[in-house]
Structures are given as C-alpha cells and as structure tokens.
Amino acid sequence: MKQKPILYYTYDPMCSWTYGFEATRRELFEKLGDSVEIEFLVGGLAPDSDDPMPEETRSFLQQTWHKIEQRVPGVHFNFDFWEKAKPRRSTYPACRAVIAARHFGPEYEGLMTAAIQRAYYQEARNPSDDSTLIELAAETGLNADEFAGVLSDPATQQKLLEEIGKCRAMKQDSYPSLLLEVSETSRWQIAIDYNNEETMREMIVSVLRNEG
C-alpha cells in the first residue's frame, strides 16, 4: 500500500515569524483537507537559559516584530513585553509545553500554541517561564497539576530532542518551514508565503500530481 504524502510543518511557538504565518497556515491546512498527512514538529530555536536576553538580541527581535507587522497585514505585536516580561532567549520550555499538551489529545497542540502566542505577543507574559506555561494550560482547559507533571517529565524533554534531531536531519532549520514528503526518496521544500495560502497549495498539488 502506497504511503500517504506527509507535509512536515516545522515551527517554534515562540518564533515571531511562525506567529506571523499562523492565519495563512490555518487556511492552507484547511484547504489541503485529507490530501496529505500533516505532521507538526517543534524545532527548538533556543535552549534553556536563565540568563537575561542580551540587549543586541532584544533589539534584533523588536526590529523583527516591526518587519513582520509591515510584511503581514493584520499581524500586530504588544511591545510592552520588552519592559514587563524580563525576556530570556529560551524557547525550549514553550516547545516542551506544546509536546506536553499533545499528551492530552492532538487538539491541544494547536490550543497550546495559540495560548503561548497570545501570551507572548499580545499580553506581555513570558512563555519562557514554566509558571506561565502552566497557567496557559489551565486556560486551554487542561488540569494544571497534570500538565505540570507531563511538562517536567524527562520523556517530554527526550521527545523535544528527537523532534529537533528529525528537523535537522531533514535540513529544516528555518522556521516556519514546510517540507512535502511524497516518498522516502522524494522530498520537496515548499516556499512559505505569509500572505497567500493559494501559492503554497498550488505548489503542493502540482508536486502530488507530477509525482503520482
């Protein structure tokens, strides 16, 4: 039996470009329907760290936020984060939170990602902190104590490292990214279009038609 094509979506819930892509990504995945199997992978932008974010990095990320607002209509950021949240360059906790949320059902991955993005980009809360992530889990309807247990489970960290390794093995080191796997020997990088899902859908349909 021929395997169903897989569309790998690599992202980091604290990647600002991932946030900028979210509305278009949802439209793309909805239009693709069941023509492909979609697999979400967290790429892990920045390892665990308790160090304050360097000023140079803070400046770069704020410039990135402005750039995304200009490039993607309708996307806005709350710059109060930089004064209120004591930023750290550490996205692994948020990635683990997404993996932990999956434990309670596949629908919770999207809910947790959306909650992290809302907290980070709109509410000036810091998803680098486990305390924030546990609060967000409760806001999505999960039991806070149960979620905290899965979040701190070594198996969750191991799963994160496995996903990071898979992303790197497939050379998916820029987020967000889309990789279409038609077979073990046929993989196609799908260029991200932040404002038009149709260009990506047409590329995917074209590959599937030609490879079929």
Accessible surface in RSA format (square Angstrom, percent):
REM  Atomic radii and reference values for relative SASA: ProtOr
REM  Chains: A
REM  Algorithm: Lee & Richards
REM  Probe-radius: 1.40
REM  Slices: 20
REM RES _ NUM      All-atoms   Total-Side   Main-Chain    Non-polar    All polar
REM                ABS   REL    ABS   REL    ABS   REL    ABS   REL    ABS   REL
RES MET A   1   243.21 126.0 154.32 102.1  88.89 211.6 131.21 111.6 112.00 148.4
RES LYS A   2   142.60  69.6 113.73  69.8  28.87  68.7  98.68  88.8  43.91  46.8
RES GLN A   3    76.98  43.0  61.02  44.6  15.95  38.0  45.30  96.4  31.67  24.0
RES LYS A   4    94.33  46.0  81.31  49.9  13.02  31.0  55.68  50.1  38.65  41.2
RES PRO A   5    22.98  16.7  22.98  20.9   0.00   0.0  22.98  19.0   0.00   0.0
RES ILE A   6    25.65  14.6  25.65  19.1   0.00   0.0  25.65  18.5   0.00   0.0
RES LEU A   7     0.00   0.0   0.00   0.0   0.00   0.0   0.00   0.0   0.00   0.0
RES TYR A   8     9.54   4.5   9.11   5.2   0.43   1.1   0.10   0.1   9.44  11.6
RES TYR A   9     2.35   1.1   2.35   1.3   0.00   0.0   2.35   1.8   0.00   0.0
RES THR A  10     0.09   0.1   0.09   0.1   0.00   0.0   0.00   0.0   0.09   0.1
RES TYR A  11     4.07   1.9   4.07   2.3   0.00   0.0   3.49   2.6   0.58   0.7
RES ASP A  12     0.00   0.0   0.00   0.0   0.00   0.0   0.00   0.0   0.00   0.0
RES PRO A  13     0.00   0.0   0.00   0.0   0.00   0.0   0.00   0.0   0.00   0.0
RES MET A  14    12.28   6.4   6.42   4.3   5.86  14.0   6.42   5.5   5.86   7.8
RES CYS A  15     8.65   6.5   6.90   7.7   1.75   4.1   1.75   4.4   6.90   7.4
RES SER A  16     9.10   7.7   5.92   7.9   3.18   7.3   1.85   3.9   7.25  10.2
RES TRP A  17    52.47  21.1  52.47  25.4   0.00   0.0  36.56  19.5  15.91  25.8
RES THR A  18     0.46   0.3   0.46   0.5   0.00   0.0   0.46   0.6   0.00   0.0
RES TYR A  19    39.29  18.3  35.35  20.1   3.94  10.3  21.68  16.3  17.61  21.7
RES GLY A  20     1.91   2.4   0.00   N/A   1.91   2.4   0.00   0.0   1.91   4.3
RES PHE A  21     0.00   0.0   0.00   0.0   0.00   0.0   0.00   0.0   0.00   0.0
RES GLU A  22    24.04  13.8  24.04  18.2   0.00   0.0  17.84  34.5   6.20   5.1
RES ALA A  23    68.72  63.2  60.13  92.8   8.59  19.5  64.90  91.4   3.83  10.1
RES THR A  24    13.52   9.6  12.78  13.0   0.74   1.8   0.99   1.3  12.52  18.9
RES ARG A  25    19.61   8.2  19.61  10.0   0.00   0.0   0.00   0.0  19.61  11.9
RES ARG A  26   115.98  48.7 109.89  56.0   6.09  14.5  44.63  61.0  71.35  43.2
RES GLU A  27    86.02  49.4  83.18  62.9   2.84   6.8  31.69  61.3  54.33  44.4
RES LEU A  28     0.00   0.0   0.00   0.0   0.00   0.0   0.00   0.0   0.00   0.0
RES PHE A  29    22.97  11.5  16.51  10.2   6.46  16.8  16.80  10.2   6.17  17.7
RES GLU A  30   146.19  83.9 122.60  92.8  23.60  56.2  49.22  95.2  96.98  79.2
RES LYS A  31   110.83  54.1  79.36  48.7  31.47  74.9  62.12  55.9  48.70  51.9
RES LEU A  32     8.85   4.9   1.63   1.2   7.23  18.2   3.28   2.3   5.58  15.0
RES GLY A  33    46.25  57.0   0.00   N/A  46.25  57.0  35.16  96.5  11.09  24.8
RES ASP A  34   118.19  82.8 106.37 105.9  11.82  27.9  34.37  80.9  83.82  83.6
RES SER A  35    53.79  45.5  35.43  47.3  18.36  42.3  43.32  92.3  10.47  14.7
RES VAL A  36     5.57   3.7   0.00   0.0   5.57  13.4   0.00   0.0   5.57  15.1
RES GLU A  37    86.63  49.7  81.80  61.9   4.83  11.5  27.95  54.1  58.68  47.9
RES ILE A  38    47.12  26.8  21.92  16.3  25.20  60.7  21.92  15.8  25.20  68.4
RES GLU A  39    49.13  28.2  46.01  34.8   3.12   7.4  22.59  43.7  26.54  21.7
RES PHE A  40    64.44  32.2  55.62  34.5   8.82  22.9  55.62  33.7   8.82  25.2
RES LEU A  41     4.10   2.3   4.10   2.9   0.00   0.0   4.10   2.9   0.00   0.0
RES VAL A  42     0.00   0.0   0.00   0.0   0.00   0.0   0.00   0.0   0.00   0.0
RES GLY A  43     0.99   1.2   0.00   N/A   0.99   1.2   0.00   0.0   0.99   2.2
RES GLY A  44     6.42   7.9   0.00   N/A   6.42   7.9   0.00   0.0   6.42  14.4
RES LEU A  45    67.88  37.8  40.86  29.2  27.02  67.9  42.59  29.9  25.30  68.1
RES ALA A  46     4.14   3.8   3.66   5.6   0.48   1.1   4.14   5.8   0.00   0.0
RES PRO A  47    83.64  61.0  82.78  75.5   0.85   3.1  82.78  68.3   0.85   5.3
RES ASP A  48    75.09  52.6  51.99  51.7  23.10  54.6  34.71  81.7  40.38  40.3
RES SER A  49    36.82  31.1  24.76  33.0  12.06  27.8  25.40  54.1  11.42  16.0
RES ASP A  50   129.38  90.6 106.62 106.1  22.76  53.8  34.48  81.1  94.90  94.6
RES ASP A  51    99.63  69.8  97.64  97.2   1.99   4.7  21.99  51.7  77.65  77.4
RES PRO A  52   111.15  81.0 100.02  91.2  11.13  40.5 102.50  84.6   8.65  53.7
RES MET A  53    13.67   7.1   4.77   3.2   8.90  21.2   5.02   4.3   8.65  11.5
RES PRO A  54    78.53  57.2  67.59  61.6  10.94  39.8  78.53  64.8   0.00   0.0
RES GLU A  55   125.31  71.9 117.22  88.7   8.09  19.3  65.71 127.1  59.60  48.7
RES GLU A  56   147.42  84.6 136.58 103.3  10.84  25.8  56.73 109.7  90.70  74.1
RES THR A  57    35.43  25.2  31.96  32.4   3.46   8.3  14.42  19.4  21.01  31.8
RES ARG A  58    47.51  19.9  47.51  24.2   0.00   0.0   4.07   5.6  43.44  26.3
RES SER A  59    46.07  38.9  42.06  56.1   4.01   9.2  24.58  52.3  21.49  30.1
RES PHE A  60   125.89  63.0 123.66  76.6   2.23   5.8 125.50  76.1   0.39   1.1
RES LEU A  61    16.54   9.2  16.54  11.8   0.00   0.0  16.54  11.6   0.00   0.0
RES GLN A  62    50.04  28.0  50.04  36.6   0.00   0.0   8.91  19.0  41.14  31.2
RES GLN A  63   109.65  61.3 104.87  76.6   4.78  11.4  38.78  82.6  70.87  53.7
RES THR A  64     8.96   6.4   8.58   8.7   0.37   0.9   5.71   7.7   3.25   4.9
RES TRP A  65     0.60   0.2   0.60   0.3   0.00   0.0   0.00   0.0   0.60   1.0
RES HIS A  66    91.96  50.3  91.16  63.4   0.79   2.0  58.82  60.6  33.14  38.6
RES LYS A  67   113.22  55.2 110.64  67.9   2.58   6.1  60.97  54.9  52.25  55.7
RES ILE A  68     0.00   0.0   0.00   0.0   0.00   0.0   0.00   0.0   0.00   0.0
RES GLU A  69    47.36  27.2  32.88  24.9  14.48  34.5   9.53  18.4  37.83  30.9
RES GLN A  70   152.58  85.3 116.79  85.4  35.79  85.2  48.95 104.2 103.63  78.6
RES ARG A  71   125.46  52.7 110.75  56.5  14.71  35.0  38.56  52.7  86.90  52.7
RES VAL A  72     8.15   5.4   8.15   7.4   0.00   0.0   8.15   7.1   0.00   0.0
RES PRO A  73   107.44  78.3  82.62  75.3  24.82  90.2  90.18  74.5  17.25 107.2
RES GLY A  74    67.41  83.1   0.00   N/A  67.41  83.1  33.16  91.0  34.25  76.7
RES VAL A  75    19.64  12.9  17.06  15.4   2.57   6.2  19.45  16.9   0.19   0.5
RES HIS A  76   115.07  62.9 112.85  78.4   2.22   5.7  82.54  85.1  32.53  37.8
RES PHE A  77    15.83   7.9   0.00   0.0  15.83  41.2   1.31   0.8  14.53  41.6
RES ASN A  78    40.82  28.2  34.79  33.6   6.03  14.5  14.68  35.3  26.15  25.3
RES PHE A  79    56.47  28.3  47.08  29.2   9.39  24.4  47.62  28.9   8.85  25.3
RES ASP A  80    66.46  46.6  65.01  64.7   1.45   3.4   3.13   7.4  63.33  63.2
RES PHE A  81     2.68   1.3   2.68   1.7   0.00   0.0   2.68   1.6   0.00   0.0
RES TRP A  82     6.22   2.5   2.37   1.1   3.84   9.0   2.37   1.3   3.84   6.2
RES GLU A  83   149.84  86.0 115.72  87.5  34.13  81.3  49.97  96.7  99.87  81.5
RES LYS A  84   142.43  69.5 110.02  67.5  32.41  77.2  70.95  63.9  71.48  76.1
RES ALA A  85    12.14  11.2   0.36   0.6  11.78  26.8   7.73  10.9   4.42  11.7
RES LYS A  86   179.19  87.4 165.59 101.6  13.61  32.4 117.44 105.7  61.75  65.8
RES PRO A  87     4.04   2.9   2.17   2.0   1.87   6.8   2.40   2.0   1.64  10.2
RES ARG A  88    42.85  18.0  38.87  19.8   3.98   9.5  14.34  19.6  28.51  17.3
RES ARG A  89    84.52  35.5  79.45  40.5   5.08  12.1  30.65  41.9  53.87  32.6
RES SER A  90     1.25   1.1   0.73   1.0   0.53   1.2   0.00   0.0   1.25   1.8
RES THR A  91     2.62   1.9   2.62   2.7   0.00   0.0   2.62   3.5   0.00   0.0
RES TYR A  92    21.34  10.0  21.34  12.1   0.00   0.0   8.98   6.7  12.36  15.2
RES PRO A  93     5.93   4.3   5.87   5.3   0.06   0.2   5.93   4.9   0.00   0.0
RES ALA A  94     0.00   0.0   0.00   0.0   0.00   0.0   0.00   0.0   0.00   0.0
RES CYS A  95     0.00   0.0   0.00   0.0   0.00   0.0   0.00   0.0   0.00   0.0
RES ARG A  96    32.04  13.5  32.04  16.3   0.00   0.0   5.18   7.1  26.86  16.3
RES ALA A  97     0.00   0.0   0.00   0.0   0.00   0.0   0.00   0.0   0.00   0.0
RES VAL A  98     0.00   0.0   0.00   0.0   0.00   0.0   0.00   0.0   0.00   0.0
RES ILE A  99    14.27   8.1  10.90   8.1   3.37   8.1  10.90   7.8   3.37   9.1
RES ALA A 100     0.39   0.4   0.00   0.0   0.39   0.9   0.39   0.5   0.00   0.0
RES ALA A 101     0.05   0.0   0.05   0.1   0.00   0.0   0.05   0.1   0.00   0.0
RES ARG A 102    55.43  23.3  44.01  22.4  11.41  27.2  35.47  48.5  19.96  12.1
RES HIS A 103   127.47  69.7  93.35  64.9  34.12  87.3  59.33  61.1  68.14  79.3
RES PHE A 104    54.55  27.3  26.97  16.7  27.59  71.8  34.50  20.9  20.05  57.4
RES GLY A 105    14.71  18.1   0.00   N/A  14.71  18.1  13.88  38.1   0.82   1.8
RES PRO A 106   119.02  86.7 105.01  95.7  14.01  50.9 109.37  90.3   9.65  60.0
RES GLU A 107   103.98  59.7  86.93  65.8  17.06  40.6  62.35 120.6  41.63  34.0
RES TYR A 108    43.86  20.5  43.63  24.8   0.22   0.6   7.59   5.7  36.27  44.7
RES GLU A 109    17.08   9.8  17.08  12.9   0.00   0.0   6.79  13.1  10.29   8.4
RES GLY A 110    32.40  40.0   0.00   N/A  32.40  40.0  29.18  80.1   3.22   7.2
RES LEU A 111    84.90  47.3  80.64  57.7   4.26  10.7  81.32  57.1   3.58   9.6
RES MET A 112     0.70   0.4   0.60   0.4   0.10   0.2   0.60   0.5   0.10   0.1
RES THR A 113    10.06   7.2  10.06  10.2   0.00   0.0   9.30  12.5   0.76   1.2
RES ALA A 114    38.78  35.7  33.17  51.2   5.60  12.8  35.38  49.8   3.40   9.0
RES ALA A 115     1.65   1.5   1.19   1.8   0.46   1.0   1.31   1.8   0.34   0.9
RES ILE A 116     0.00   0.0   0.00   0.0   0.00   0.0   0.00   0.0   0.00   0.0
RES GLN A 117     6.38   3.6   6.38   4.7   0.00   0.0   2.22   4.7   4.17   3.2
RES ARG A 118    91.37  38.4  87.88  44.8   3.49   8.3  52.94  72.4  38.43  23.3
RES ALA A 119     0.00   0.0   0.00   0.0   0.00   0.0   0.00   0.0   0.00   0.0
RES TYR A 120     8.20   3.8   8.20   4.7   0.00   0.0   0.03   0.0   8.17  10.1
RES TYR A 121     0.11   0.1   0.11   0.1   0.00   0.0   0.02   0.0   0.09   0.1
RES GLN A 122    74.32  41.6  61.23  44.8  13.09  31.2  28.02  59.6  46.30  35.1
RES GLU A 123    72.03  41.4  50.37  38.1  21.66  51.6  32.97  63.8  39.06  31.9
RES ALA A 124    11.37  10.5   2.37   3.7   9.00  20.5   2.37   3.3   9.00  23.8
RES ARG A 125    61.08  25.6  56.38  28.7   4.70  11.2  38.71  52.9  22.37  13.6
RES ASN A 126     7.16   4.9   4.16   4.0   3.00   7.2   2.98   7.2   4.18   4.0
RES PRO A 127     0.00   0.0   0.00   0.0   0.00   0.0   0.00   0.0   0.00   0.0
RES SER A 128     2.19   1.8   0.10   0.1   2.09   4.8   0.00   0.0   2.19   3.1
RES ASP A 129    45.13  31.6  42.09  41.9   3.05   7.2  11.65  27.4  33.48  33.4
RES ASP A 130    69.24  48.5  63.16  62.9   6.08  14.4  22.29  52.4  46.96  46.8
RES SER A 131    73.29  61.9  63.36  84.6   9.93  22.9  47.92 102.0  25.37  35.5
RES THR A 132    14.20  10.1  13.94  14.1   0.26   0.6   0.37   0.5  13.83  20.9
RES LEU A 133     0.00   0.0   0.00   0.0   0.00   0.0   0.00   0.0   0.00   0.0
RES ILE A 134    46.63  26.5  46.63  34.7   0.00   0.0  46.63  33.6   0.00   0.0
RES GLU A 135    91.83  52.7  85.90  65.0   5.93  14.1  37.11  71.8  54.72  44.7
RES LEU A 136     0.00   0.0   0.00   0.0   0.00   0.0   0.00   0.0   0.00   0.0
RES ALA A 137     0.00   0.0   0.00   0.0   0.00   0.0   0.00   0.0   0.00   0.0
RES ALA A 138    48.41  44.5  32.62  50.3  15.79  35.9  33.07  46.6  15.34  40.6
RES GLU A 139    95.51  54.8  55.69  42.1  39.82  94.8  45.27  87.6  50.24  41.0
RES THR A 140    28.00  19.9   6.75   6.8  21.25  50.6  15.03  20.2  12.97  19.6
RES GLY A 141    60.79  75.0   0.00   N/A  60.79  75.0  32.00  87.8  28.79  64.5
RES LEU A 142    16.29   9.1   7.43   5.3   8.86  22.3   9.23   6.5   7.06  19.0
RES ASN A 143    80.52  55.5  66.67  64.4  13.85  33.3  20.92  50.3  59.60  57.6
RES ALA A 144    35.26  32.4  30.02  46.3   5.24  11.9  30.18  42.5   5.08  13.5
RES ASP A 145   122.45  85.8 110.62 110.1  11.83  28.0  31.54  74.2  90.91  90.7
RES GLU A 146   103.34  59.3  92.70  70.1  10.64  25.3  39.96  77.3  63.39  51.8
RES PHE A 147     0.00   0.0   0.00   0.0   0.00   0.0   0.00   0.0   0.00   0.0
RES ALA A 148    29.02  26.7  25.64  39.6   3.38   7.7  25.95  36.5   3.07   8.1
RES GLY A 149    42.68  52.6   0.00   N/A  42.68  52.6  35.07  96.3   7.61  17.0
RES VAL A 150    29.33  19.3  27.77  25.1   1.56   3.7  29.00  25.2   0.33   0.9
RES LEU A 151     7.66   4.3   4.75   3.4   2.91   7.3   4.75   3.3   2.91   7.8
RES SER A 152    87.95  74.3  57.91  77.3  30.05  69.2  48.92 104.2  39.03  54.7
RES ASP A 153    61.37  43.0  55.89  55.6   5.49  13.0   8.47  19.9  52.90  52.8
RES PRO A 154   108.80  79.3  99.20  90.4   9.60  34.9 105.44  87.1   3.36  20.9
RES ALA A 155    66.12  60.8  53.49  82.6  12.63  28.7  59.76  84.2   6.36  16.8
RES THR A 156     7.88   5.6   5.12   5.2   2.76   6.6   2.64   3.5   5.24   7.9
RES GLN A 157    55.80  31.2  55.80  40.8   0.00   0.0  35.97  76.6  19.83  15.0
RES GLN A 158    92.80  51.9  92.01  67.2   0.79   1.9  34.85  74.2  57.95  44.0
RES LYS A 159    85.29  41.6  84.14  51.6   1.15   2.7  39.50  35.6  45.78  48.8
RES LEU A 160     0.00   0.0   0.00   0.0   0.00   0.0   0.00   0.0   0.00   0.0
RES LEU A 161    81.67  45.5  73.52  52.6   8.14  20.5  74.03  52.0   7.63  20.5
RES GLU A 162    94.78  54.4  80.62  61.0  14.16  33.7  40.27  77.9  54.51  44.5
RES GLU A 163     4.95   2.8   4.09   3.1   0.86   2.1   3.28   6.3   1.67   1.4
RES ILE A 164     6.05   3.4   6.05   4.5   0.00   0.0   6.05   4.4   0.00   0.0
RES GLY A 165    36.37  44.8   0.00   N/A  36.37  44.8  31.51  86.5   4.86  10.9
RES LYS A 166    78.08  38.1  70.89  43.5   7.19  17.1  50.55  45.5  27.54  29.3
RES CYS A 167     0.15   0.1   0.15   0.2   0.00   0.0   0.15   0.4   0.00   0.0
RES ARG A 168   153.51  64.5 138.88  70.8  14.64  34.8  47.38  64.8 106.13  64.3
RES ALA A 169    79.49  73.1  46.79  72.2  32.69  74.4  59.96  84.4  19.53  51.7
RES MET A 170    17.16   8.9   4.35   2.9  12.82  30.5   8.32   7.1   8.85  11.7
RES LYS A 171   166.98  81.5 151.61  93.0  15.37  36.6 108.68  97.8  58.30  62.1
RES GLN A 172     4.98   2.8   3.26   2.4   1.72   4.1   1.91   4.1   3.07   2.3
RES ASP A 173   109.80  76.9  86.15  85.7  23.65  55.9  24.35  57.3  85.45  85.2
RES SER A 174    76.54  64.7  71.18  95.0   5.36  12.3  41.80  89.0  34.73  48.7
RES TYR A 175    27.09  12.6  12.37   7.0  14.72  38.3   3.70   2.8  23.38  28.8
RES PRO A 176     7.24   5.3   0.22   0.2   7.02  25.5   0.22   0.2   7.02  43.6
RES SER A 177     8.97   7.6   8.05  10.7   0.92   2.1   8.74  18.6   0.22   0.3
RES LEU A 178     0.02   0.0   0.00   0.0   0.02   0.1   0.00   0.0   0.02   0.1
RES LEU A 179     9.68   5.4   9.68   6.9   0.00   0.0   9.68   6.8   0.00   0.0
RES LEU A 180     0.00   0.0   0.00   0.0   0.00   0.0   0.00   0.0   0.00   0.0
RES GLU A 181    11.62   6.7  11.62   8.8   0.00   0.0   0.12   0.2  11.50   9.4
RES VAL A 182     8.20   5.4   7.19   6.5   1.01   2.4   7.19   6.2   1.01   2.7
RES SER A 183    40.91  34.6  40.29  53.8   0.62   1.4  35.46  75.5   5.45   7.6
RES GLU A 184   154.61  88.8 129.72  98.1  24.89  59.3  44.97  87.0 109.64  89.5
RES THR A 185   136.22  96.9  97.33  98.7  38.89  92.7  82.94 111.4  53.28  80.5
RES SER A 186    18.53  15.7  13.92  18.6   4.61  10.6  16.36  34.8   2.17   3.0
RES ARG A 187   115.49  48.5  83.75  42.7  31.74  75.6  24.74  33.8  90.75  55.0
RES TRP A 188    96.63  38.8  94.16  45.6   2.47   5.8  95.16  50.7   1.47   2.4
RES GLN A 189    94.60  52.9  75.07  54.9  19.52  46.5  55.44 118.0  39.15  29.7
RES ILE A 190     2.30   1.3   0.62   0.5   1.68   4.1   0.62   0.4   1.68   4.6
RES ALA A 191    83.08  76.4  66.47 102.6  16.61  37.8  75.33 106.1   7.75  20.5
RES ILE A 192    38.27  21.8  16.33  12.2  21.93  52.9  16.33  11.8  21.93  59.5
RES ASP A 193    41.65  29.2  37.79  37.6   3.86   9.1  13.52  31.8  28.12  28.0
RES TYR A 194    23.29  10.9  20.47  11.6   2.82   7.3   7.93   6.0  15.36  18.9
RES ASN A 195    82.72  57.0  52.03  50.3  30.69  73.9  28.51  68.6  54.20  52.4
RES ASN A 196    60.81  41.9  59.40  57.4   1.41   3.4  14.36  34.6  46.45  44.9
RES GLU A 197    21.73  12.5  21.73  16.4   0.00   0.0   0.00   0.0  21.73  17.7
RES GLU A 198    46.62  26.8  46.62  35.3   0.00   0.0  33.76  65.3  12.86  10.5
RES THR A 199    63.47  45.1  53.42  54.2  10.05  24.0  54.73  73.5   8.74  13.2
RES MET A 200     2.35   1.2   0.93   0.6   1.43   3.4   2.35   2.0   0.00   0.0
RES ARG A 201    69.73  29.3  69.73  35.5   0.00   0.0   5.47   7.5  64.26  38.9
RES GLU A 202    96.01  55.1  90.05  68.1   5.96  14.2  30.21  58.4  65.80  53.7
RES MET A 203    74.89  38.8  69.10  45.7   5.79  13.8  48.50  41.2  26.39  35.0
RES ILE A 204     0.06   0.0   0.06   0.0   0.00   0.0   0.06   0.0   0.00   0.0
RES VAL A 205    47.21  31.1  46.13  41.8   1.08   2.6  46.64  40.5   0.57   1.5
RES SER A 206    39.43  33.3  39.19  52.3   0.24   0.6  15.74  33.5  23.68  33.2
RES VAL A 207     5.85   3.8   3.99   3.6   1.85   4.5   5.85   5.1   0.00   0.0
RES LEU A 208    36.30  20.2  28.09  20.1   8.21  20.7  28.80  20.2   7.51  20.2
RES ARG A 209   168.55  70.8 142.46  72.6  26.09  62.1  72.54  99.1  96.01  58.2
RES ASN A 210   119.89  82.7  83.83  81.0  36.06  86.8  28.01  67.4  91.88  88.8
RES GLU A 211    66.37  38.1  40.94  31.0  25.43  60.6   5.49  10.6  60.88  49.7
RES GLY A 212    80.10  98.8   0.00   N/A  80.10  98.8  37.62 103.2  42.48  95.1
END  Absolute sums over single chains surface
CHAIN  1 A    10543.7       8553.4       1990.3       5588.9       4954.9
END  Absolute sums over all chains
TOTAL         10543.7       8553.4       1990.3       5588.9       4954.9
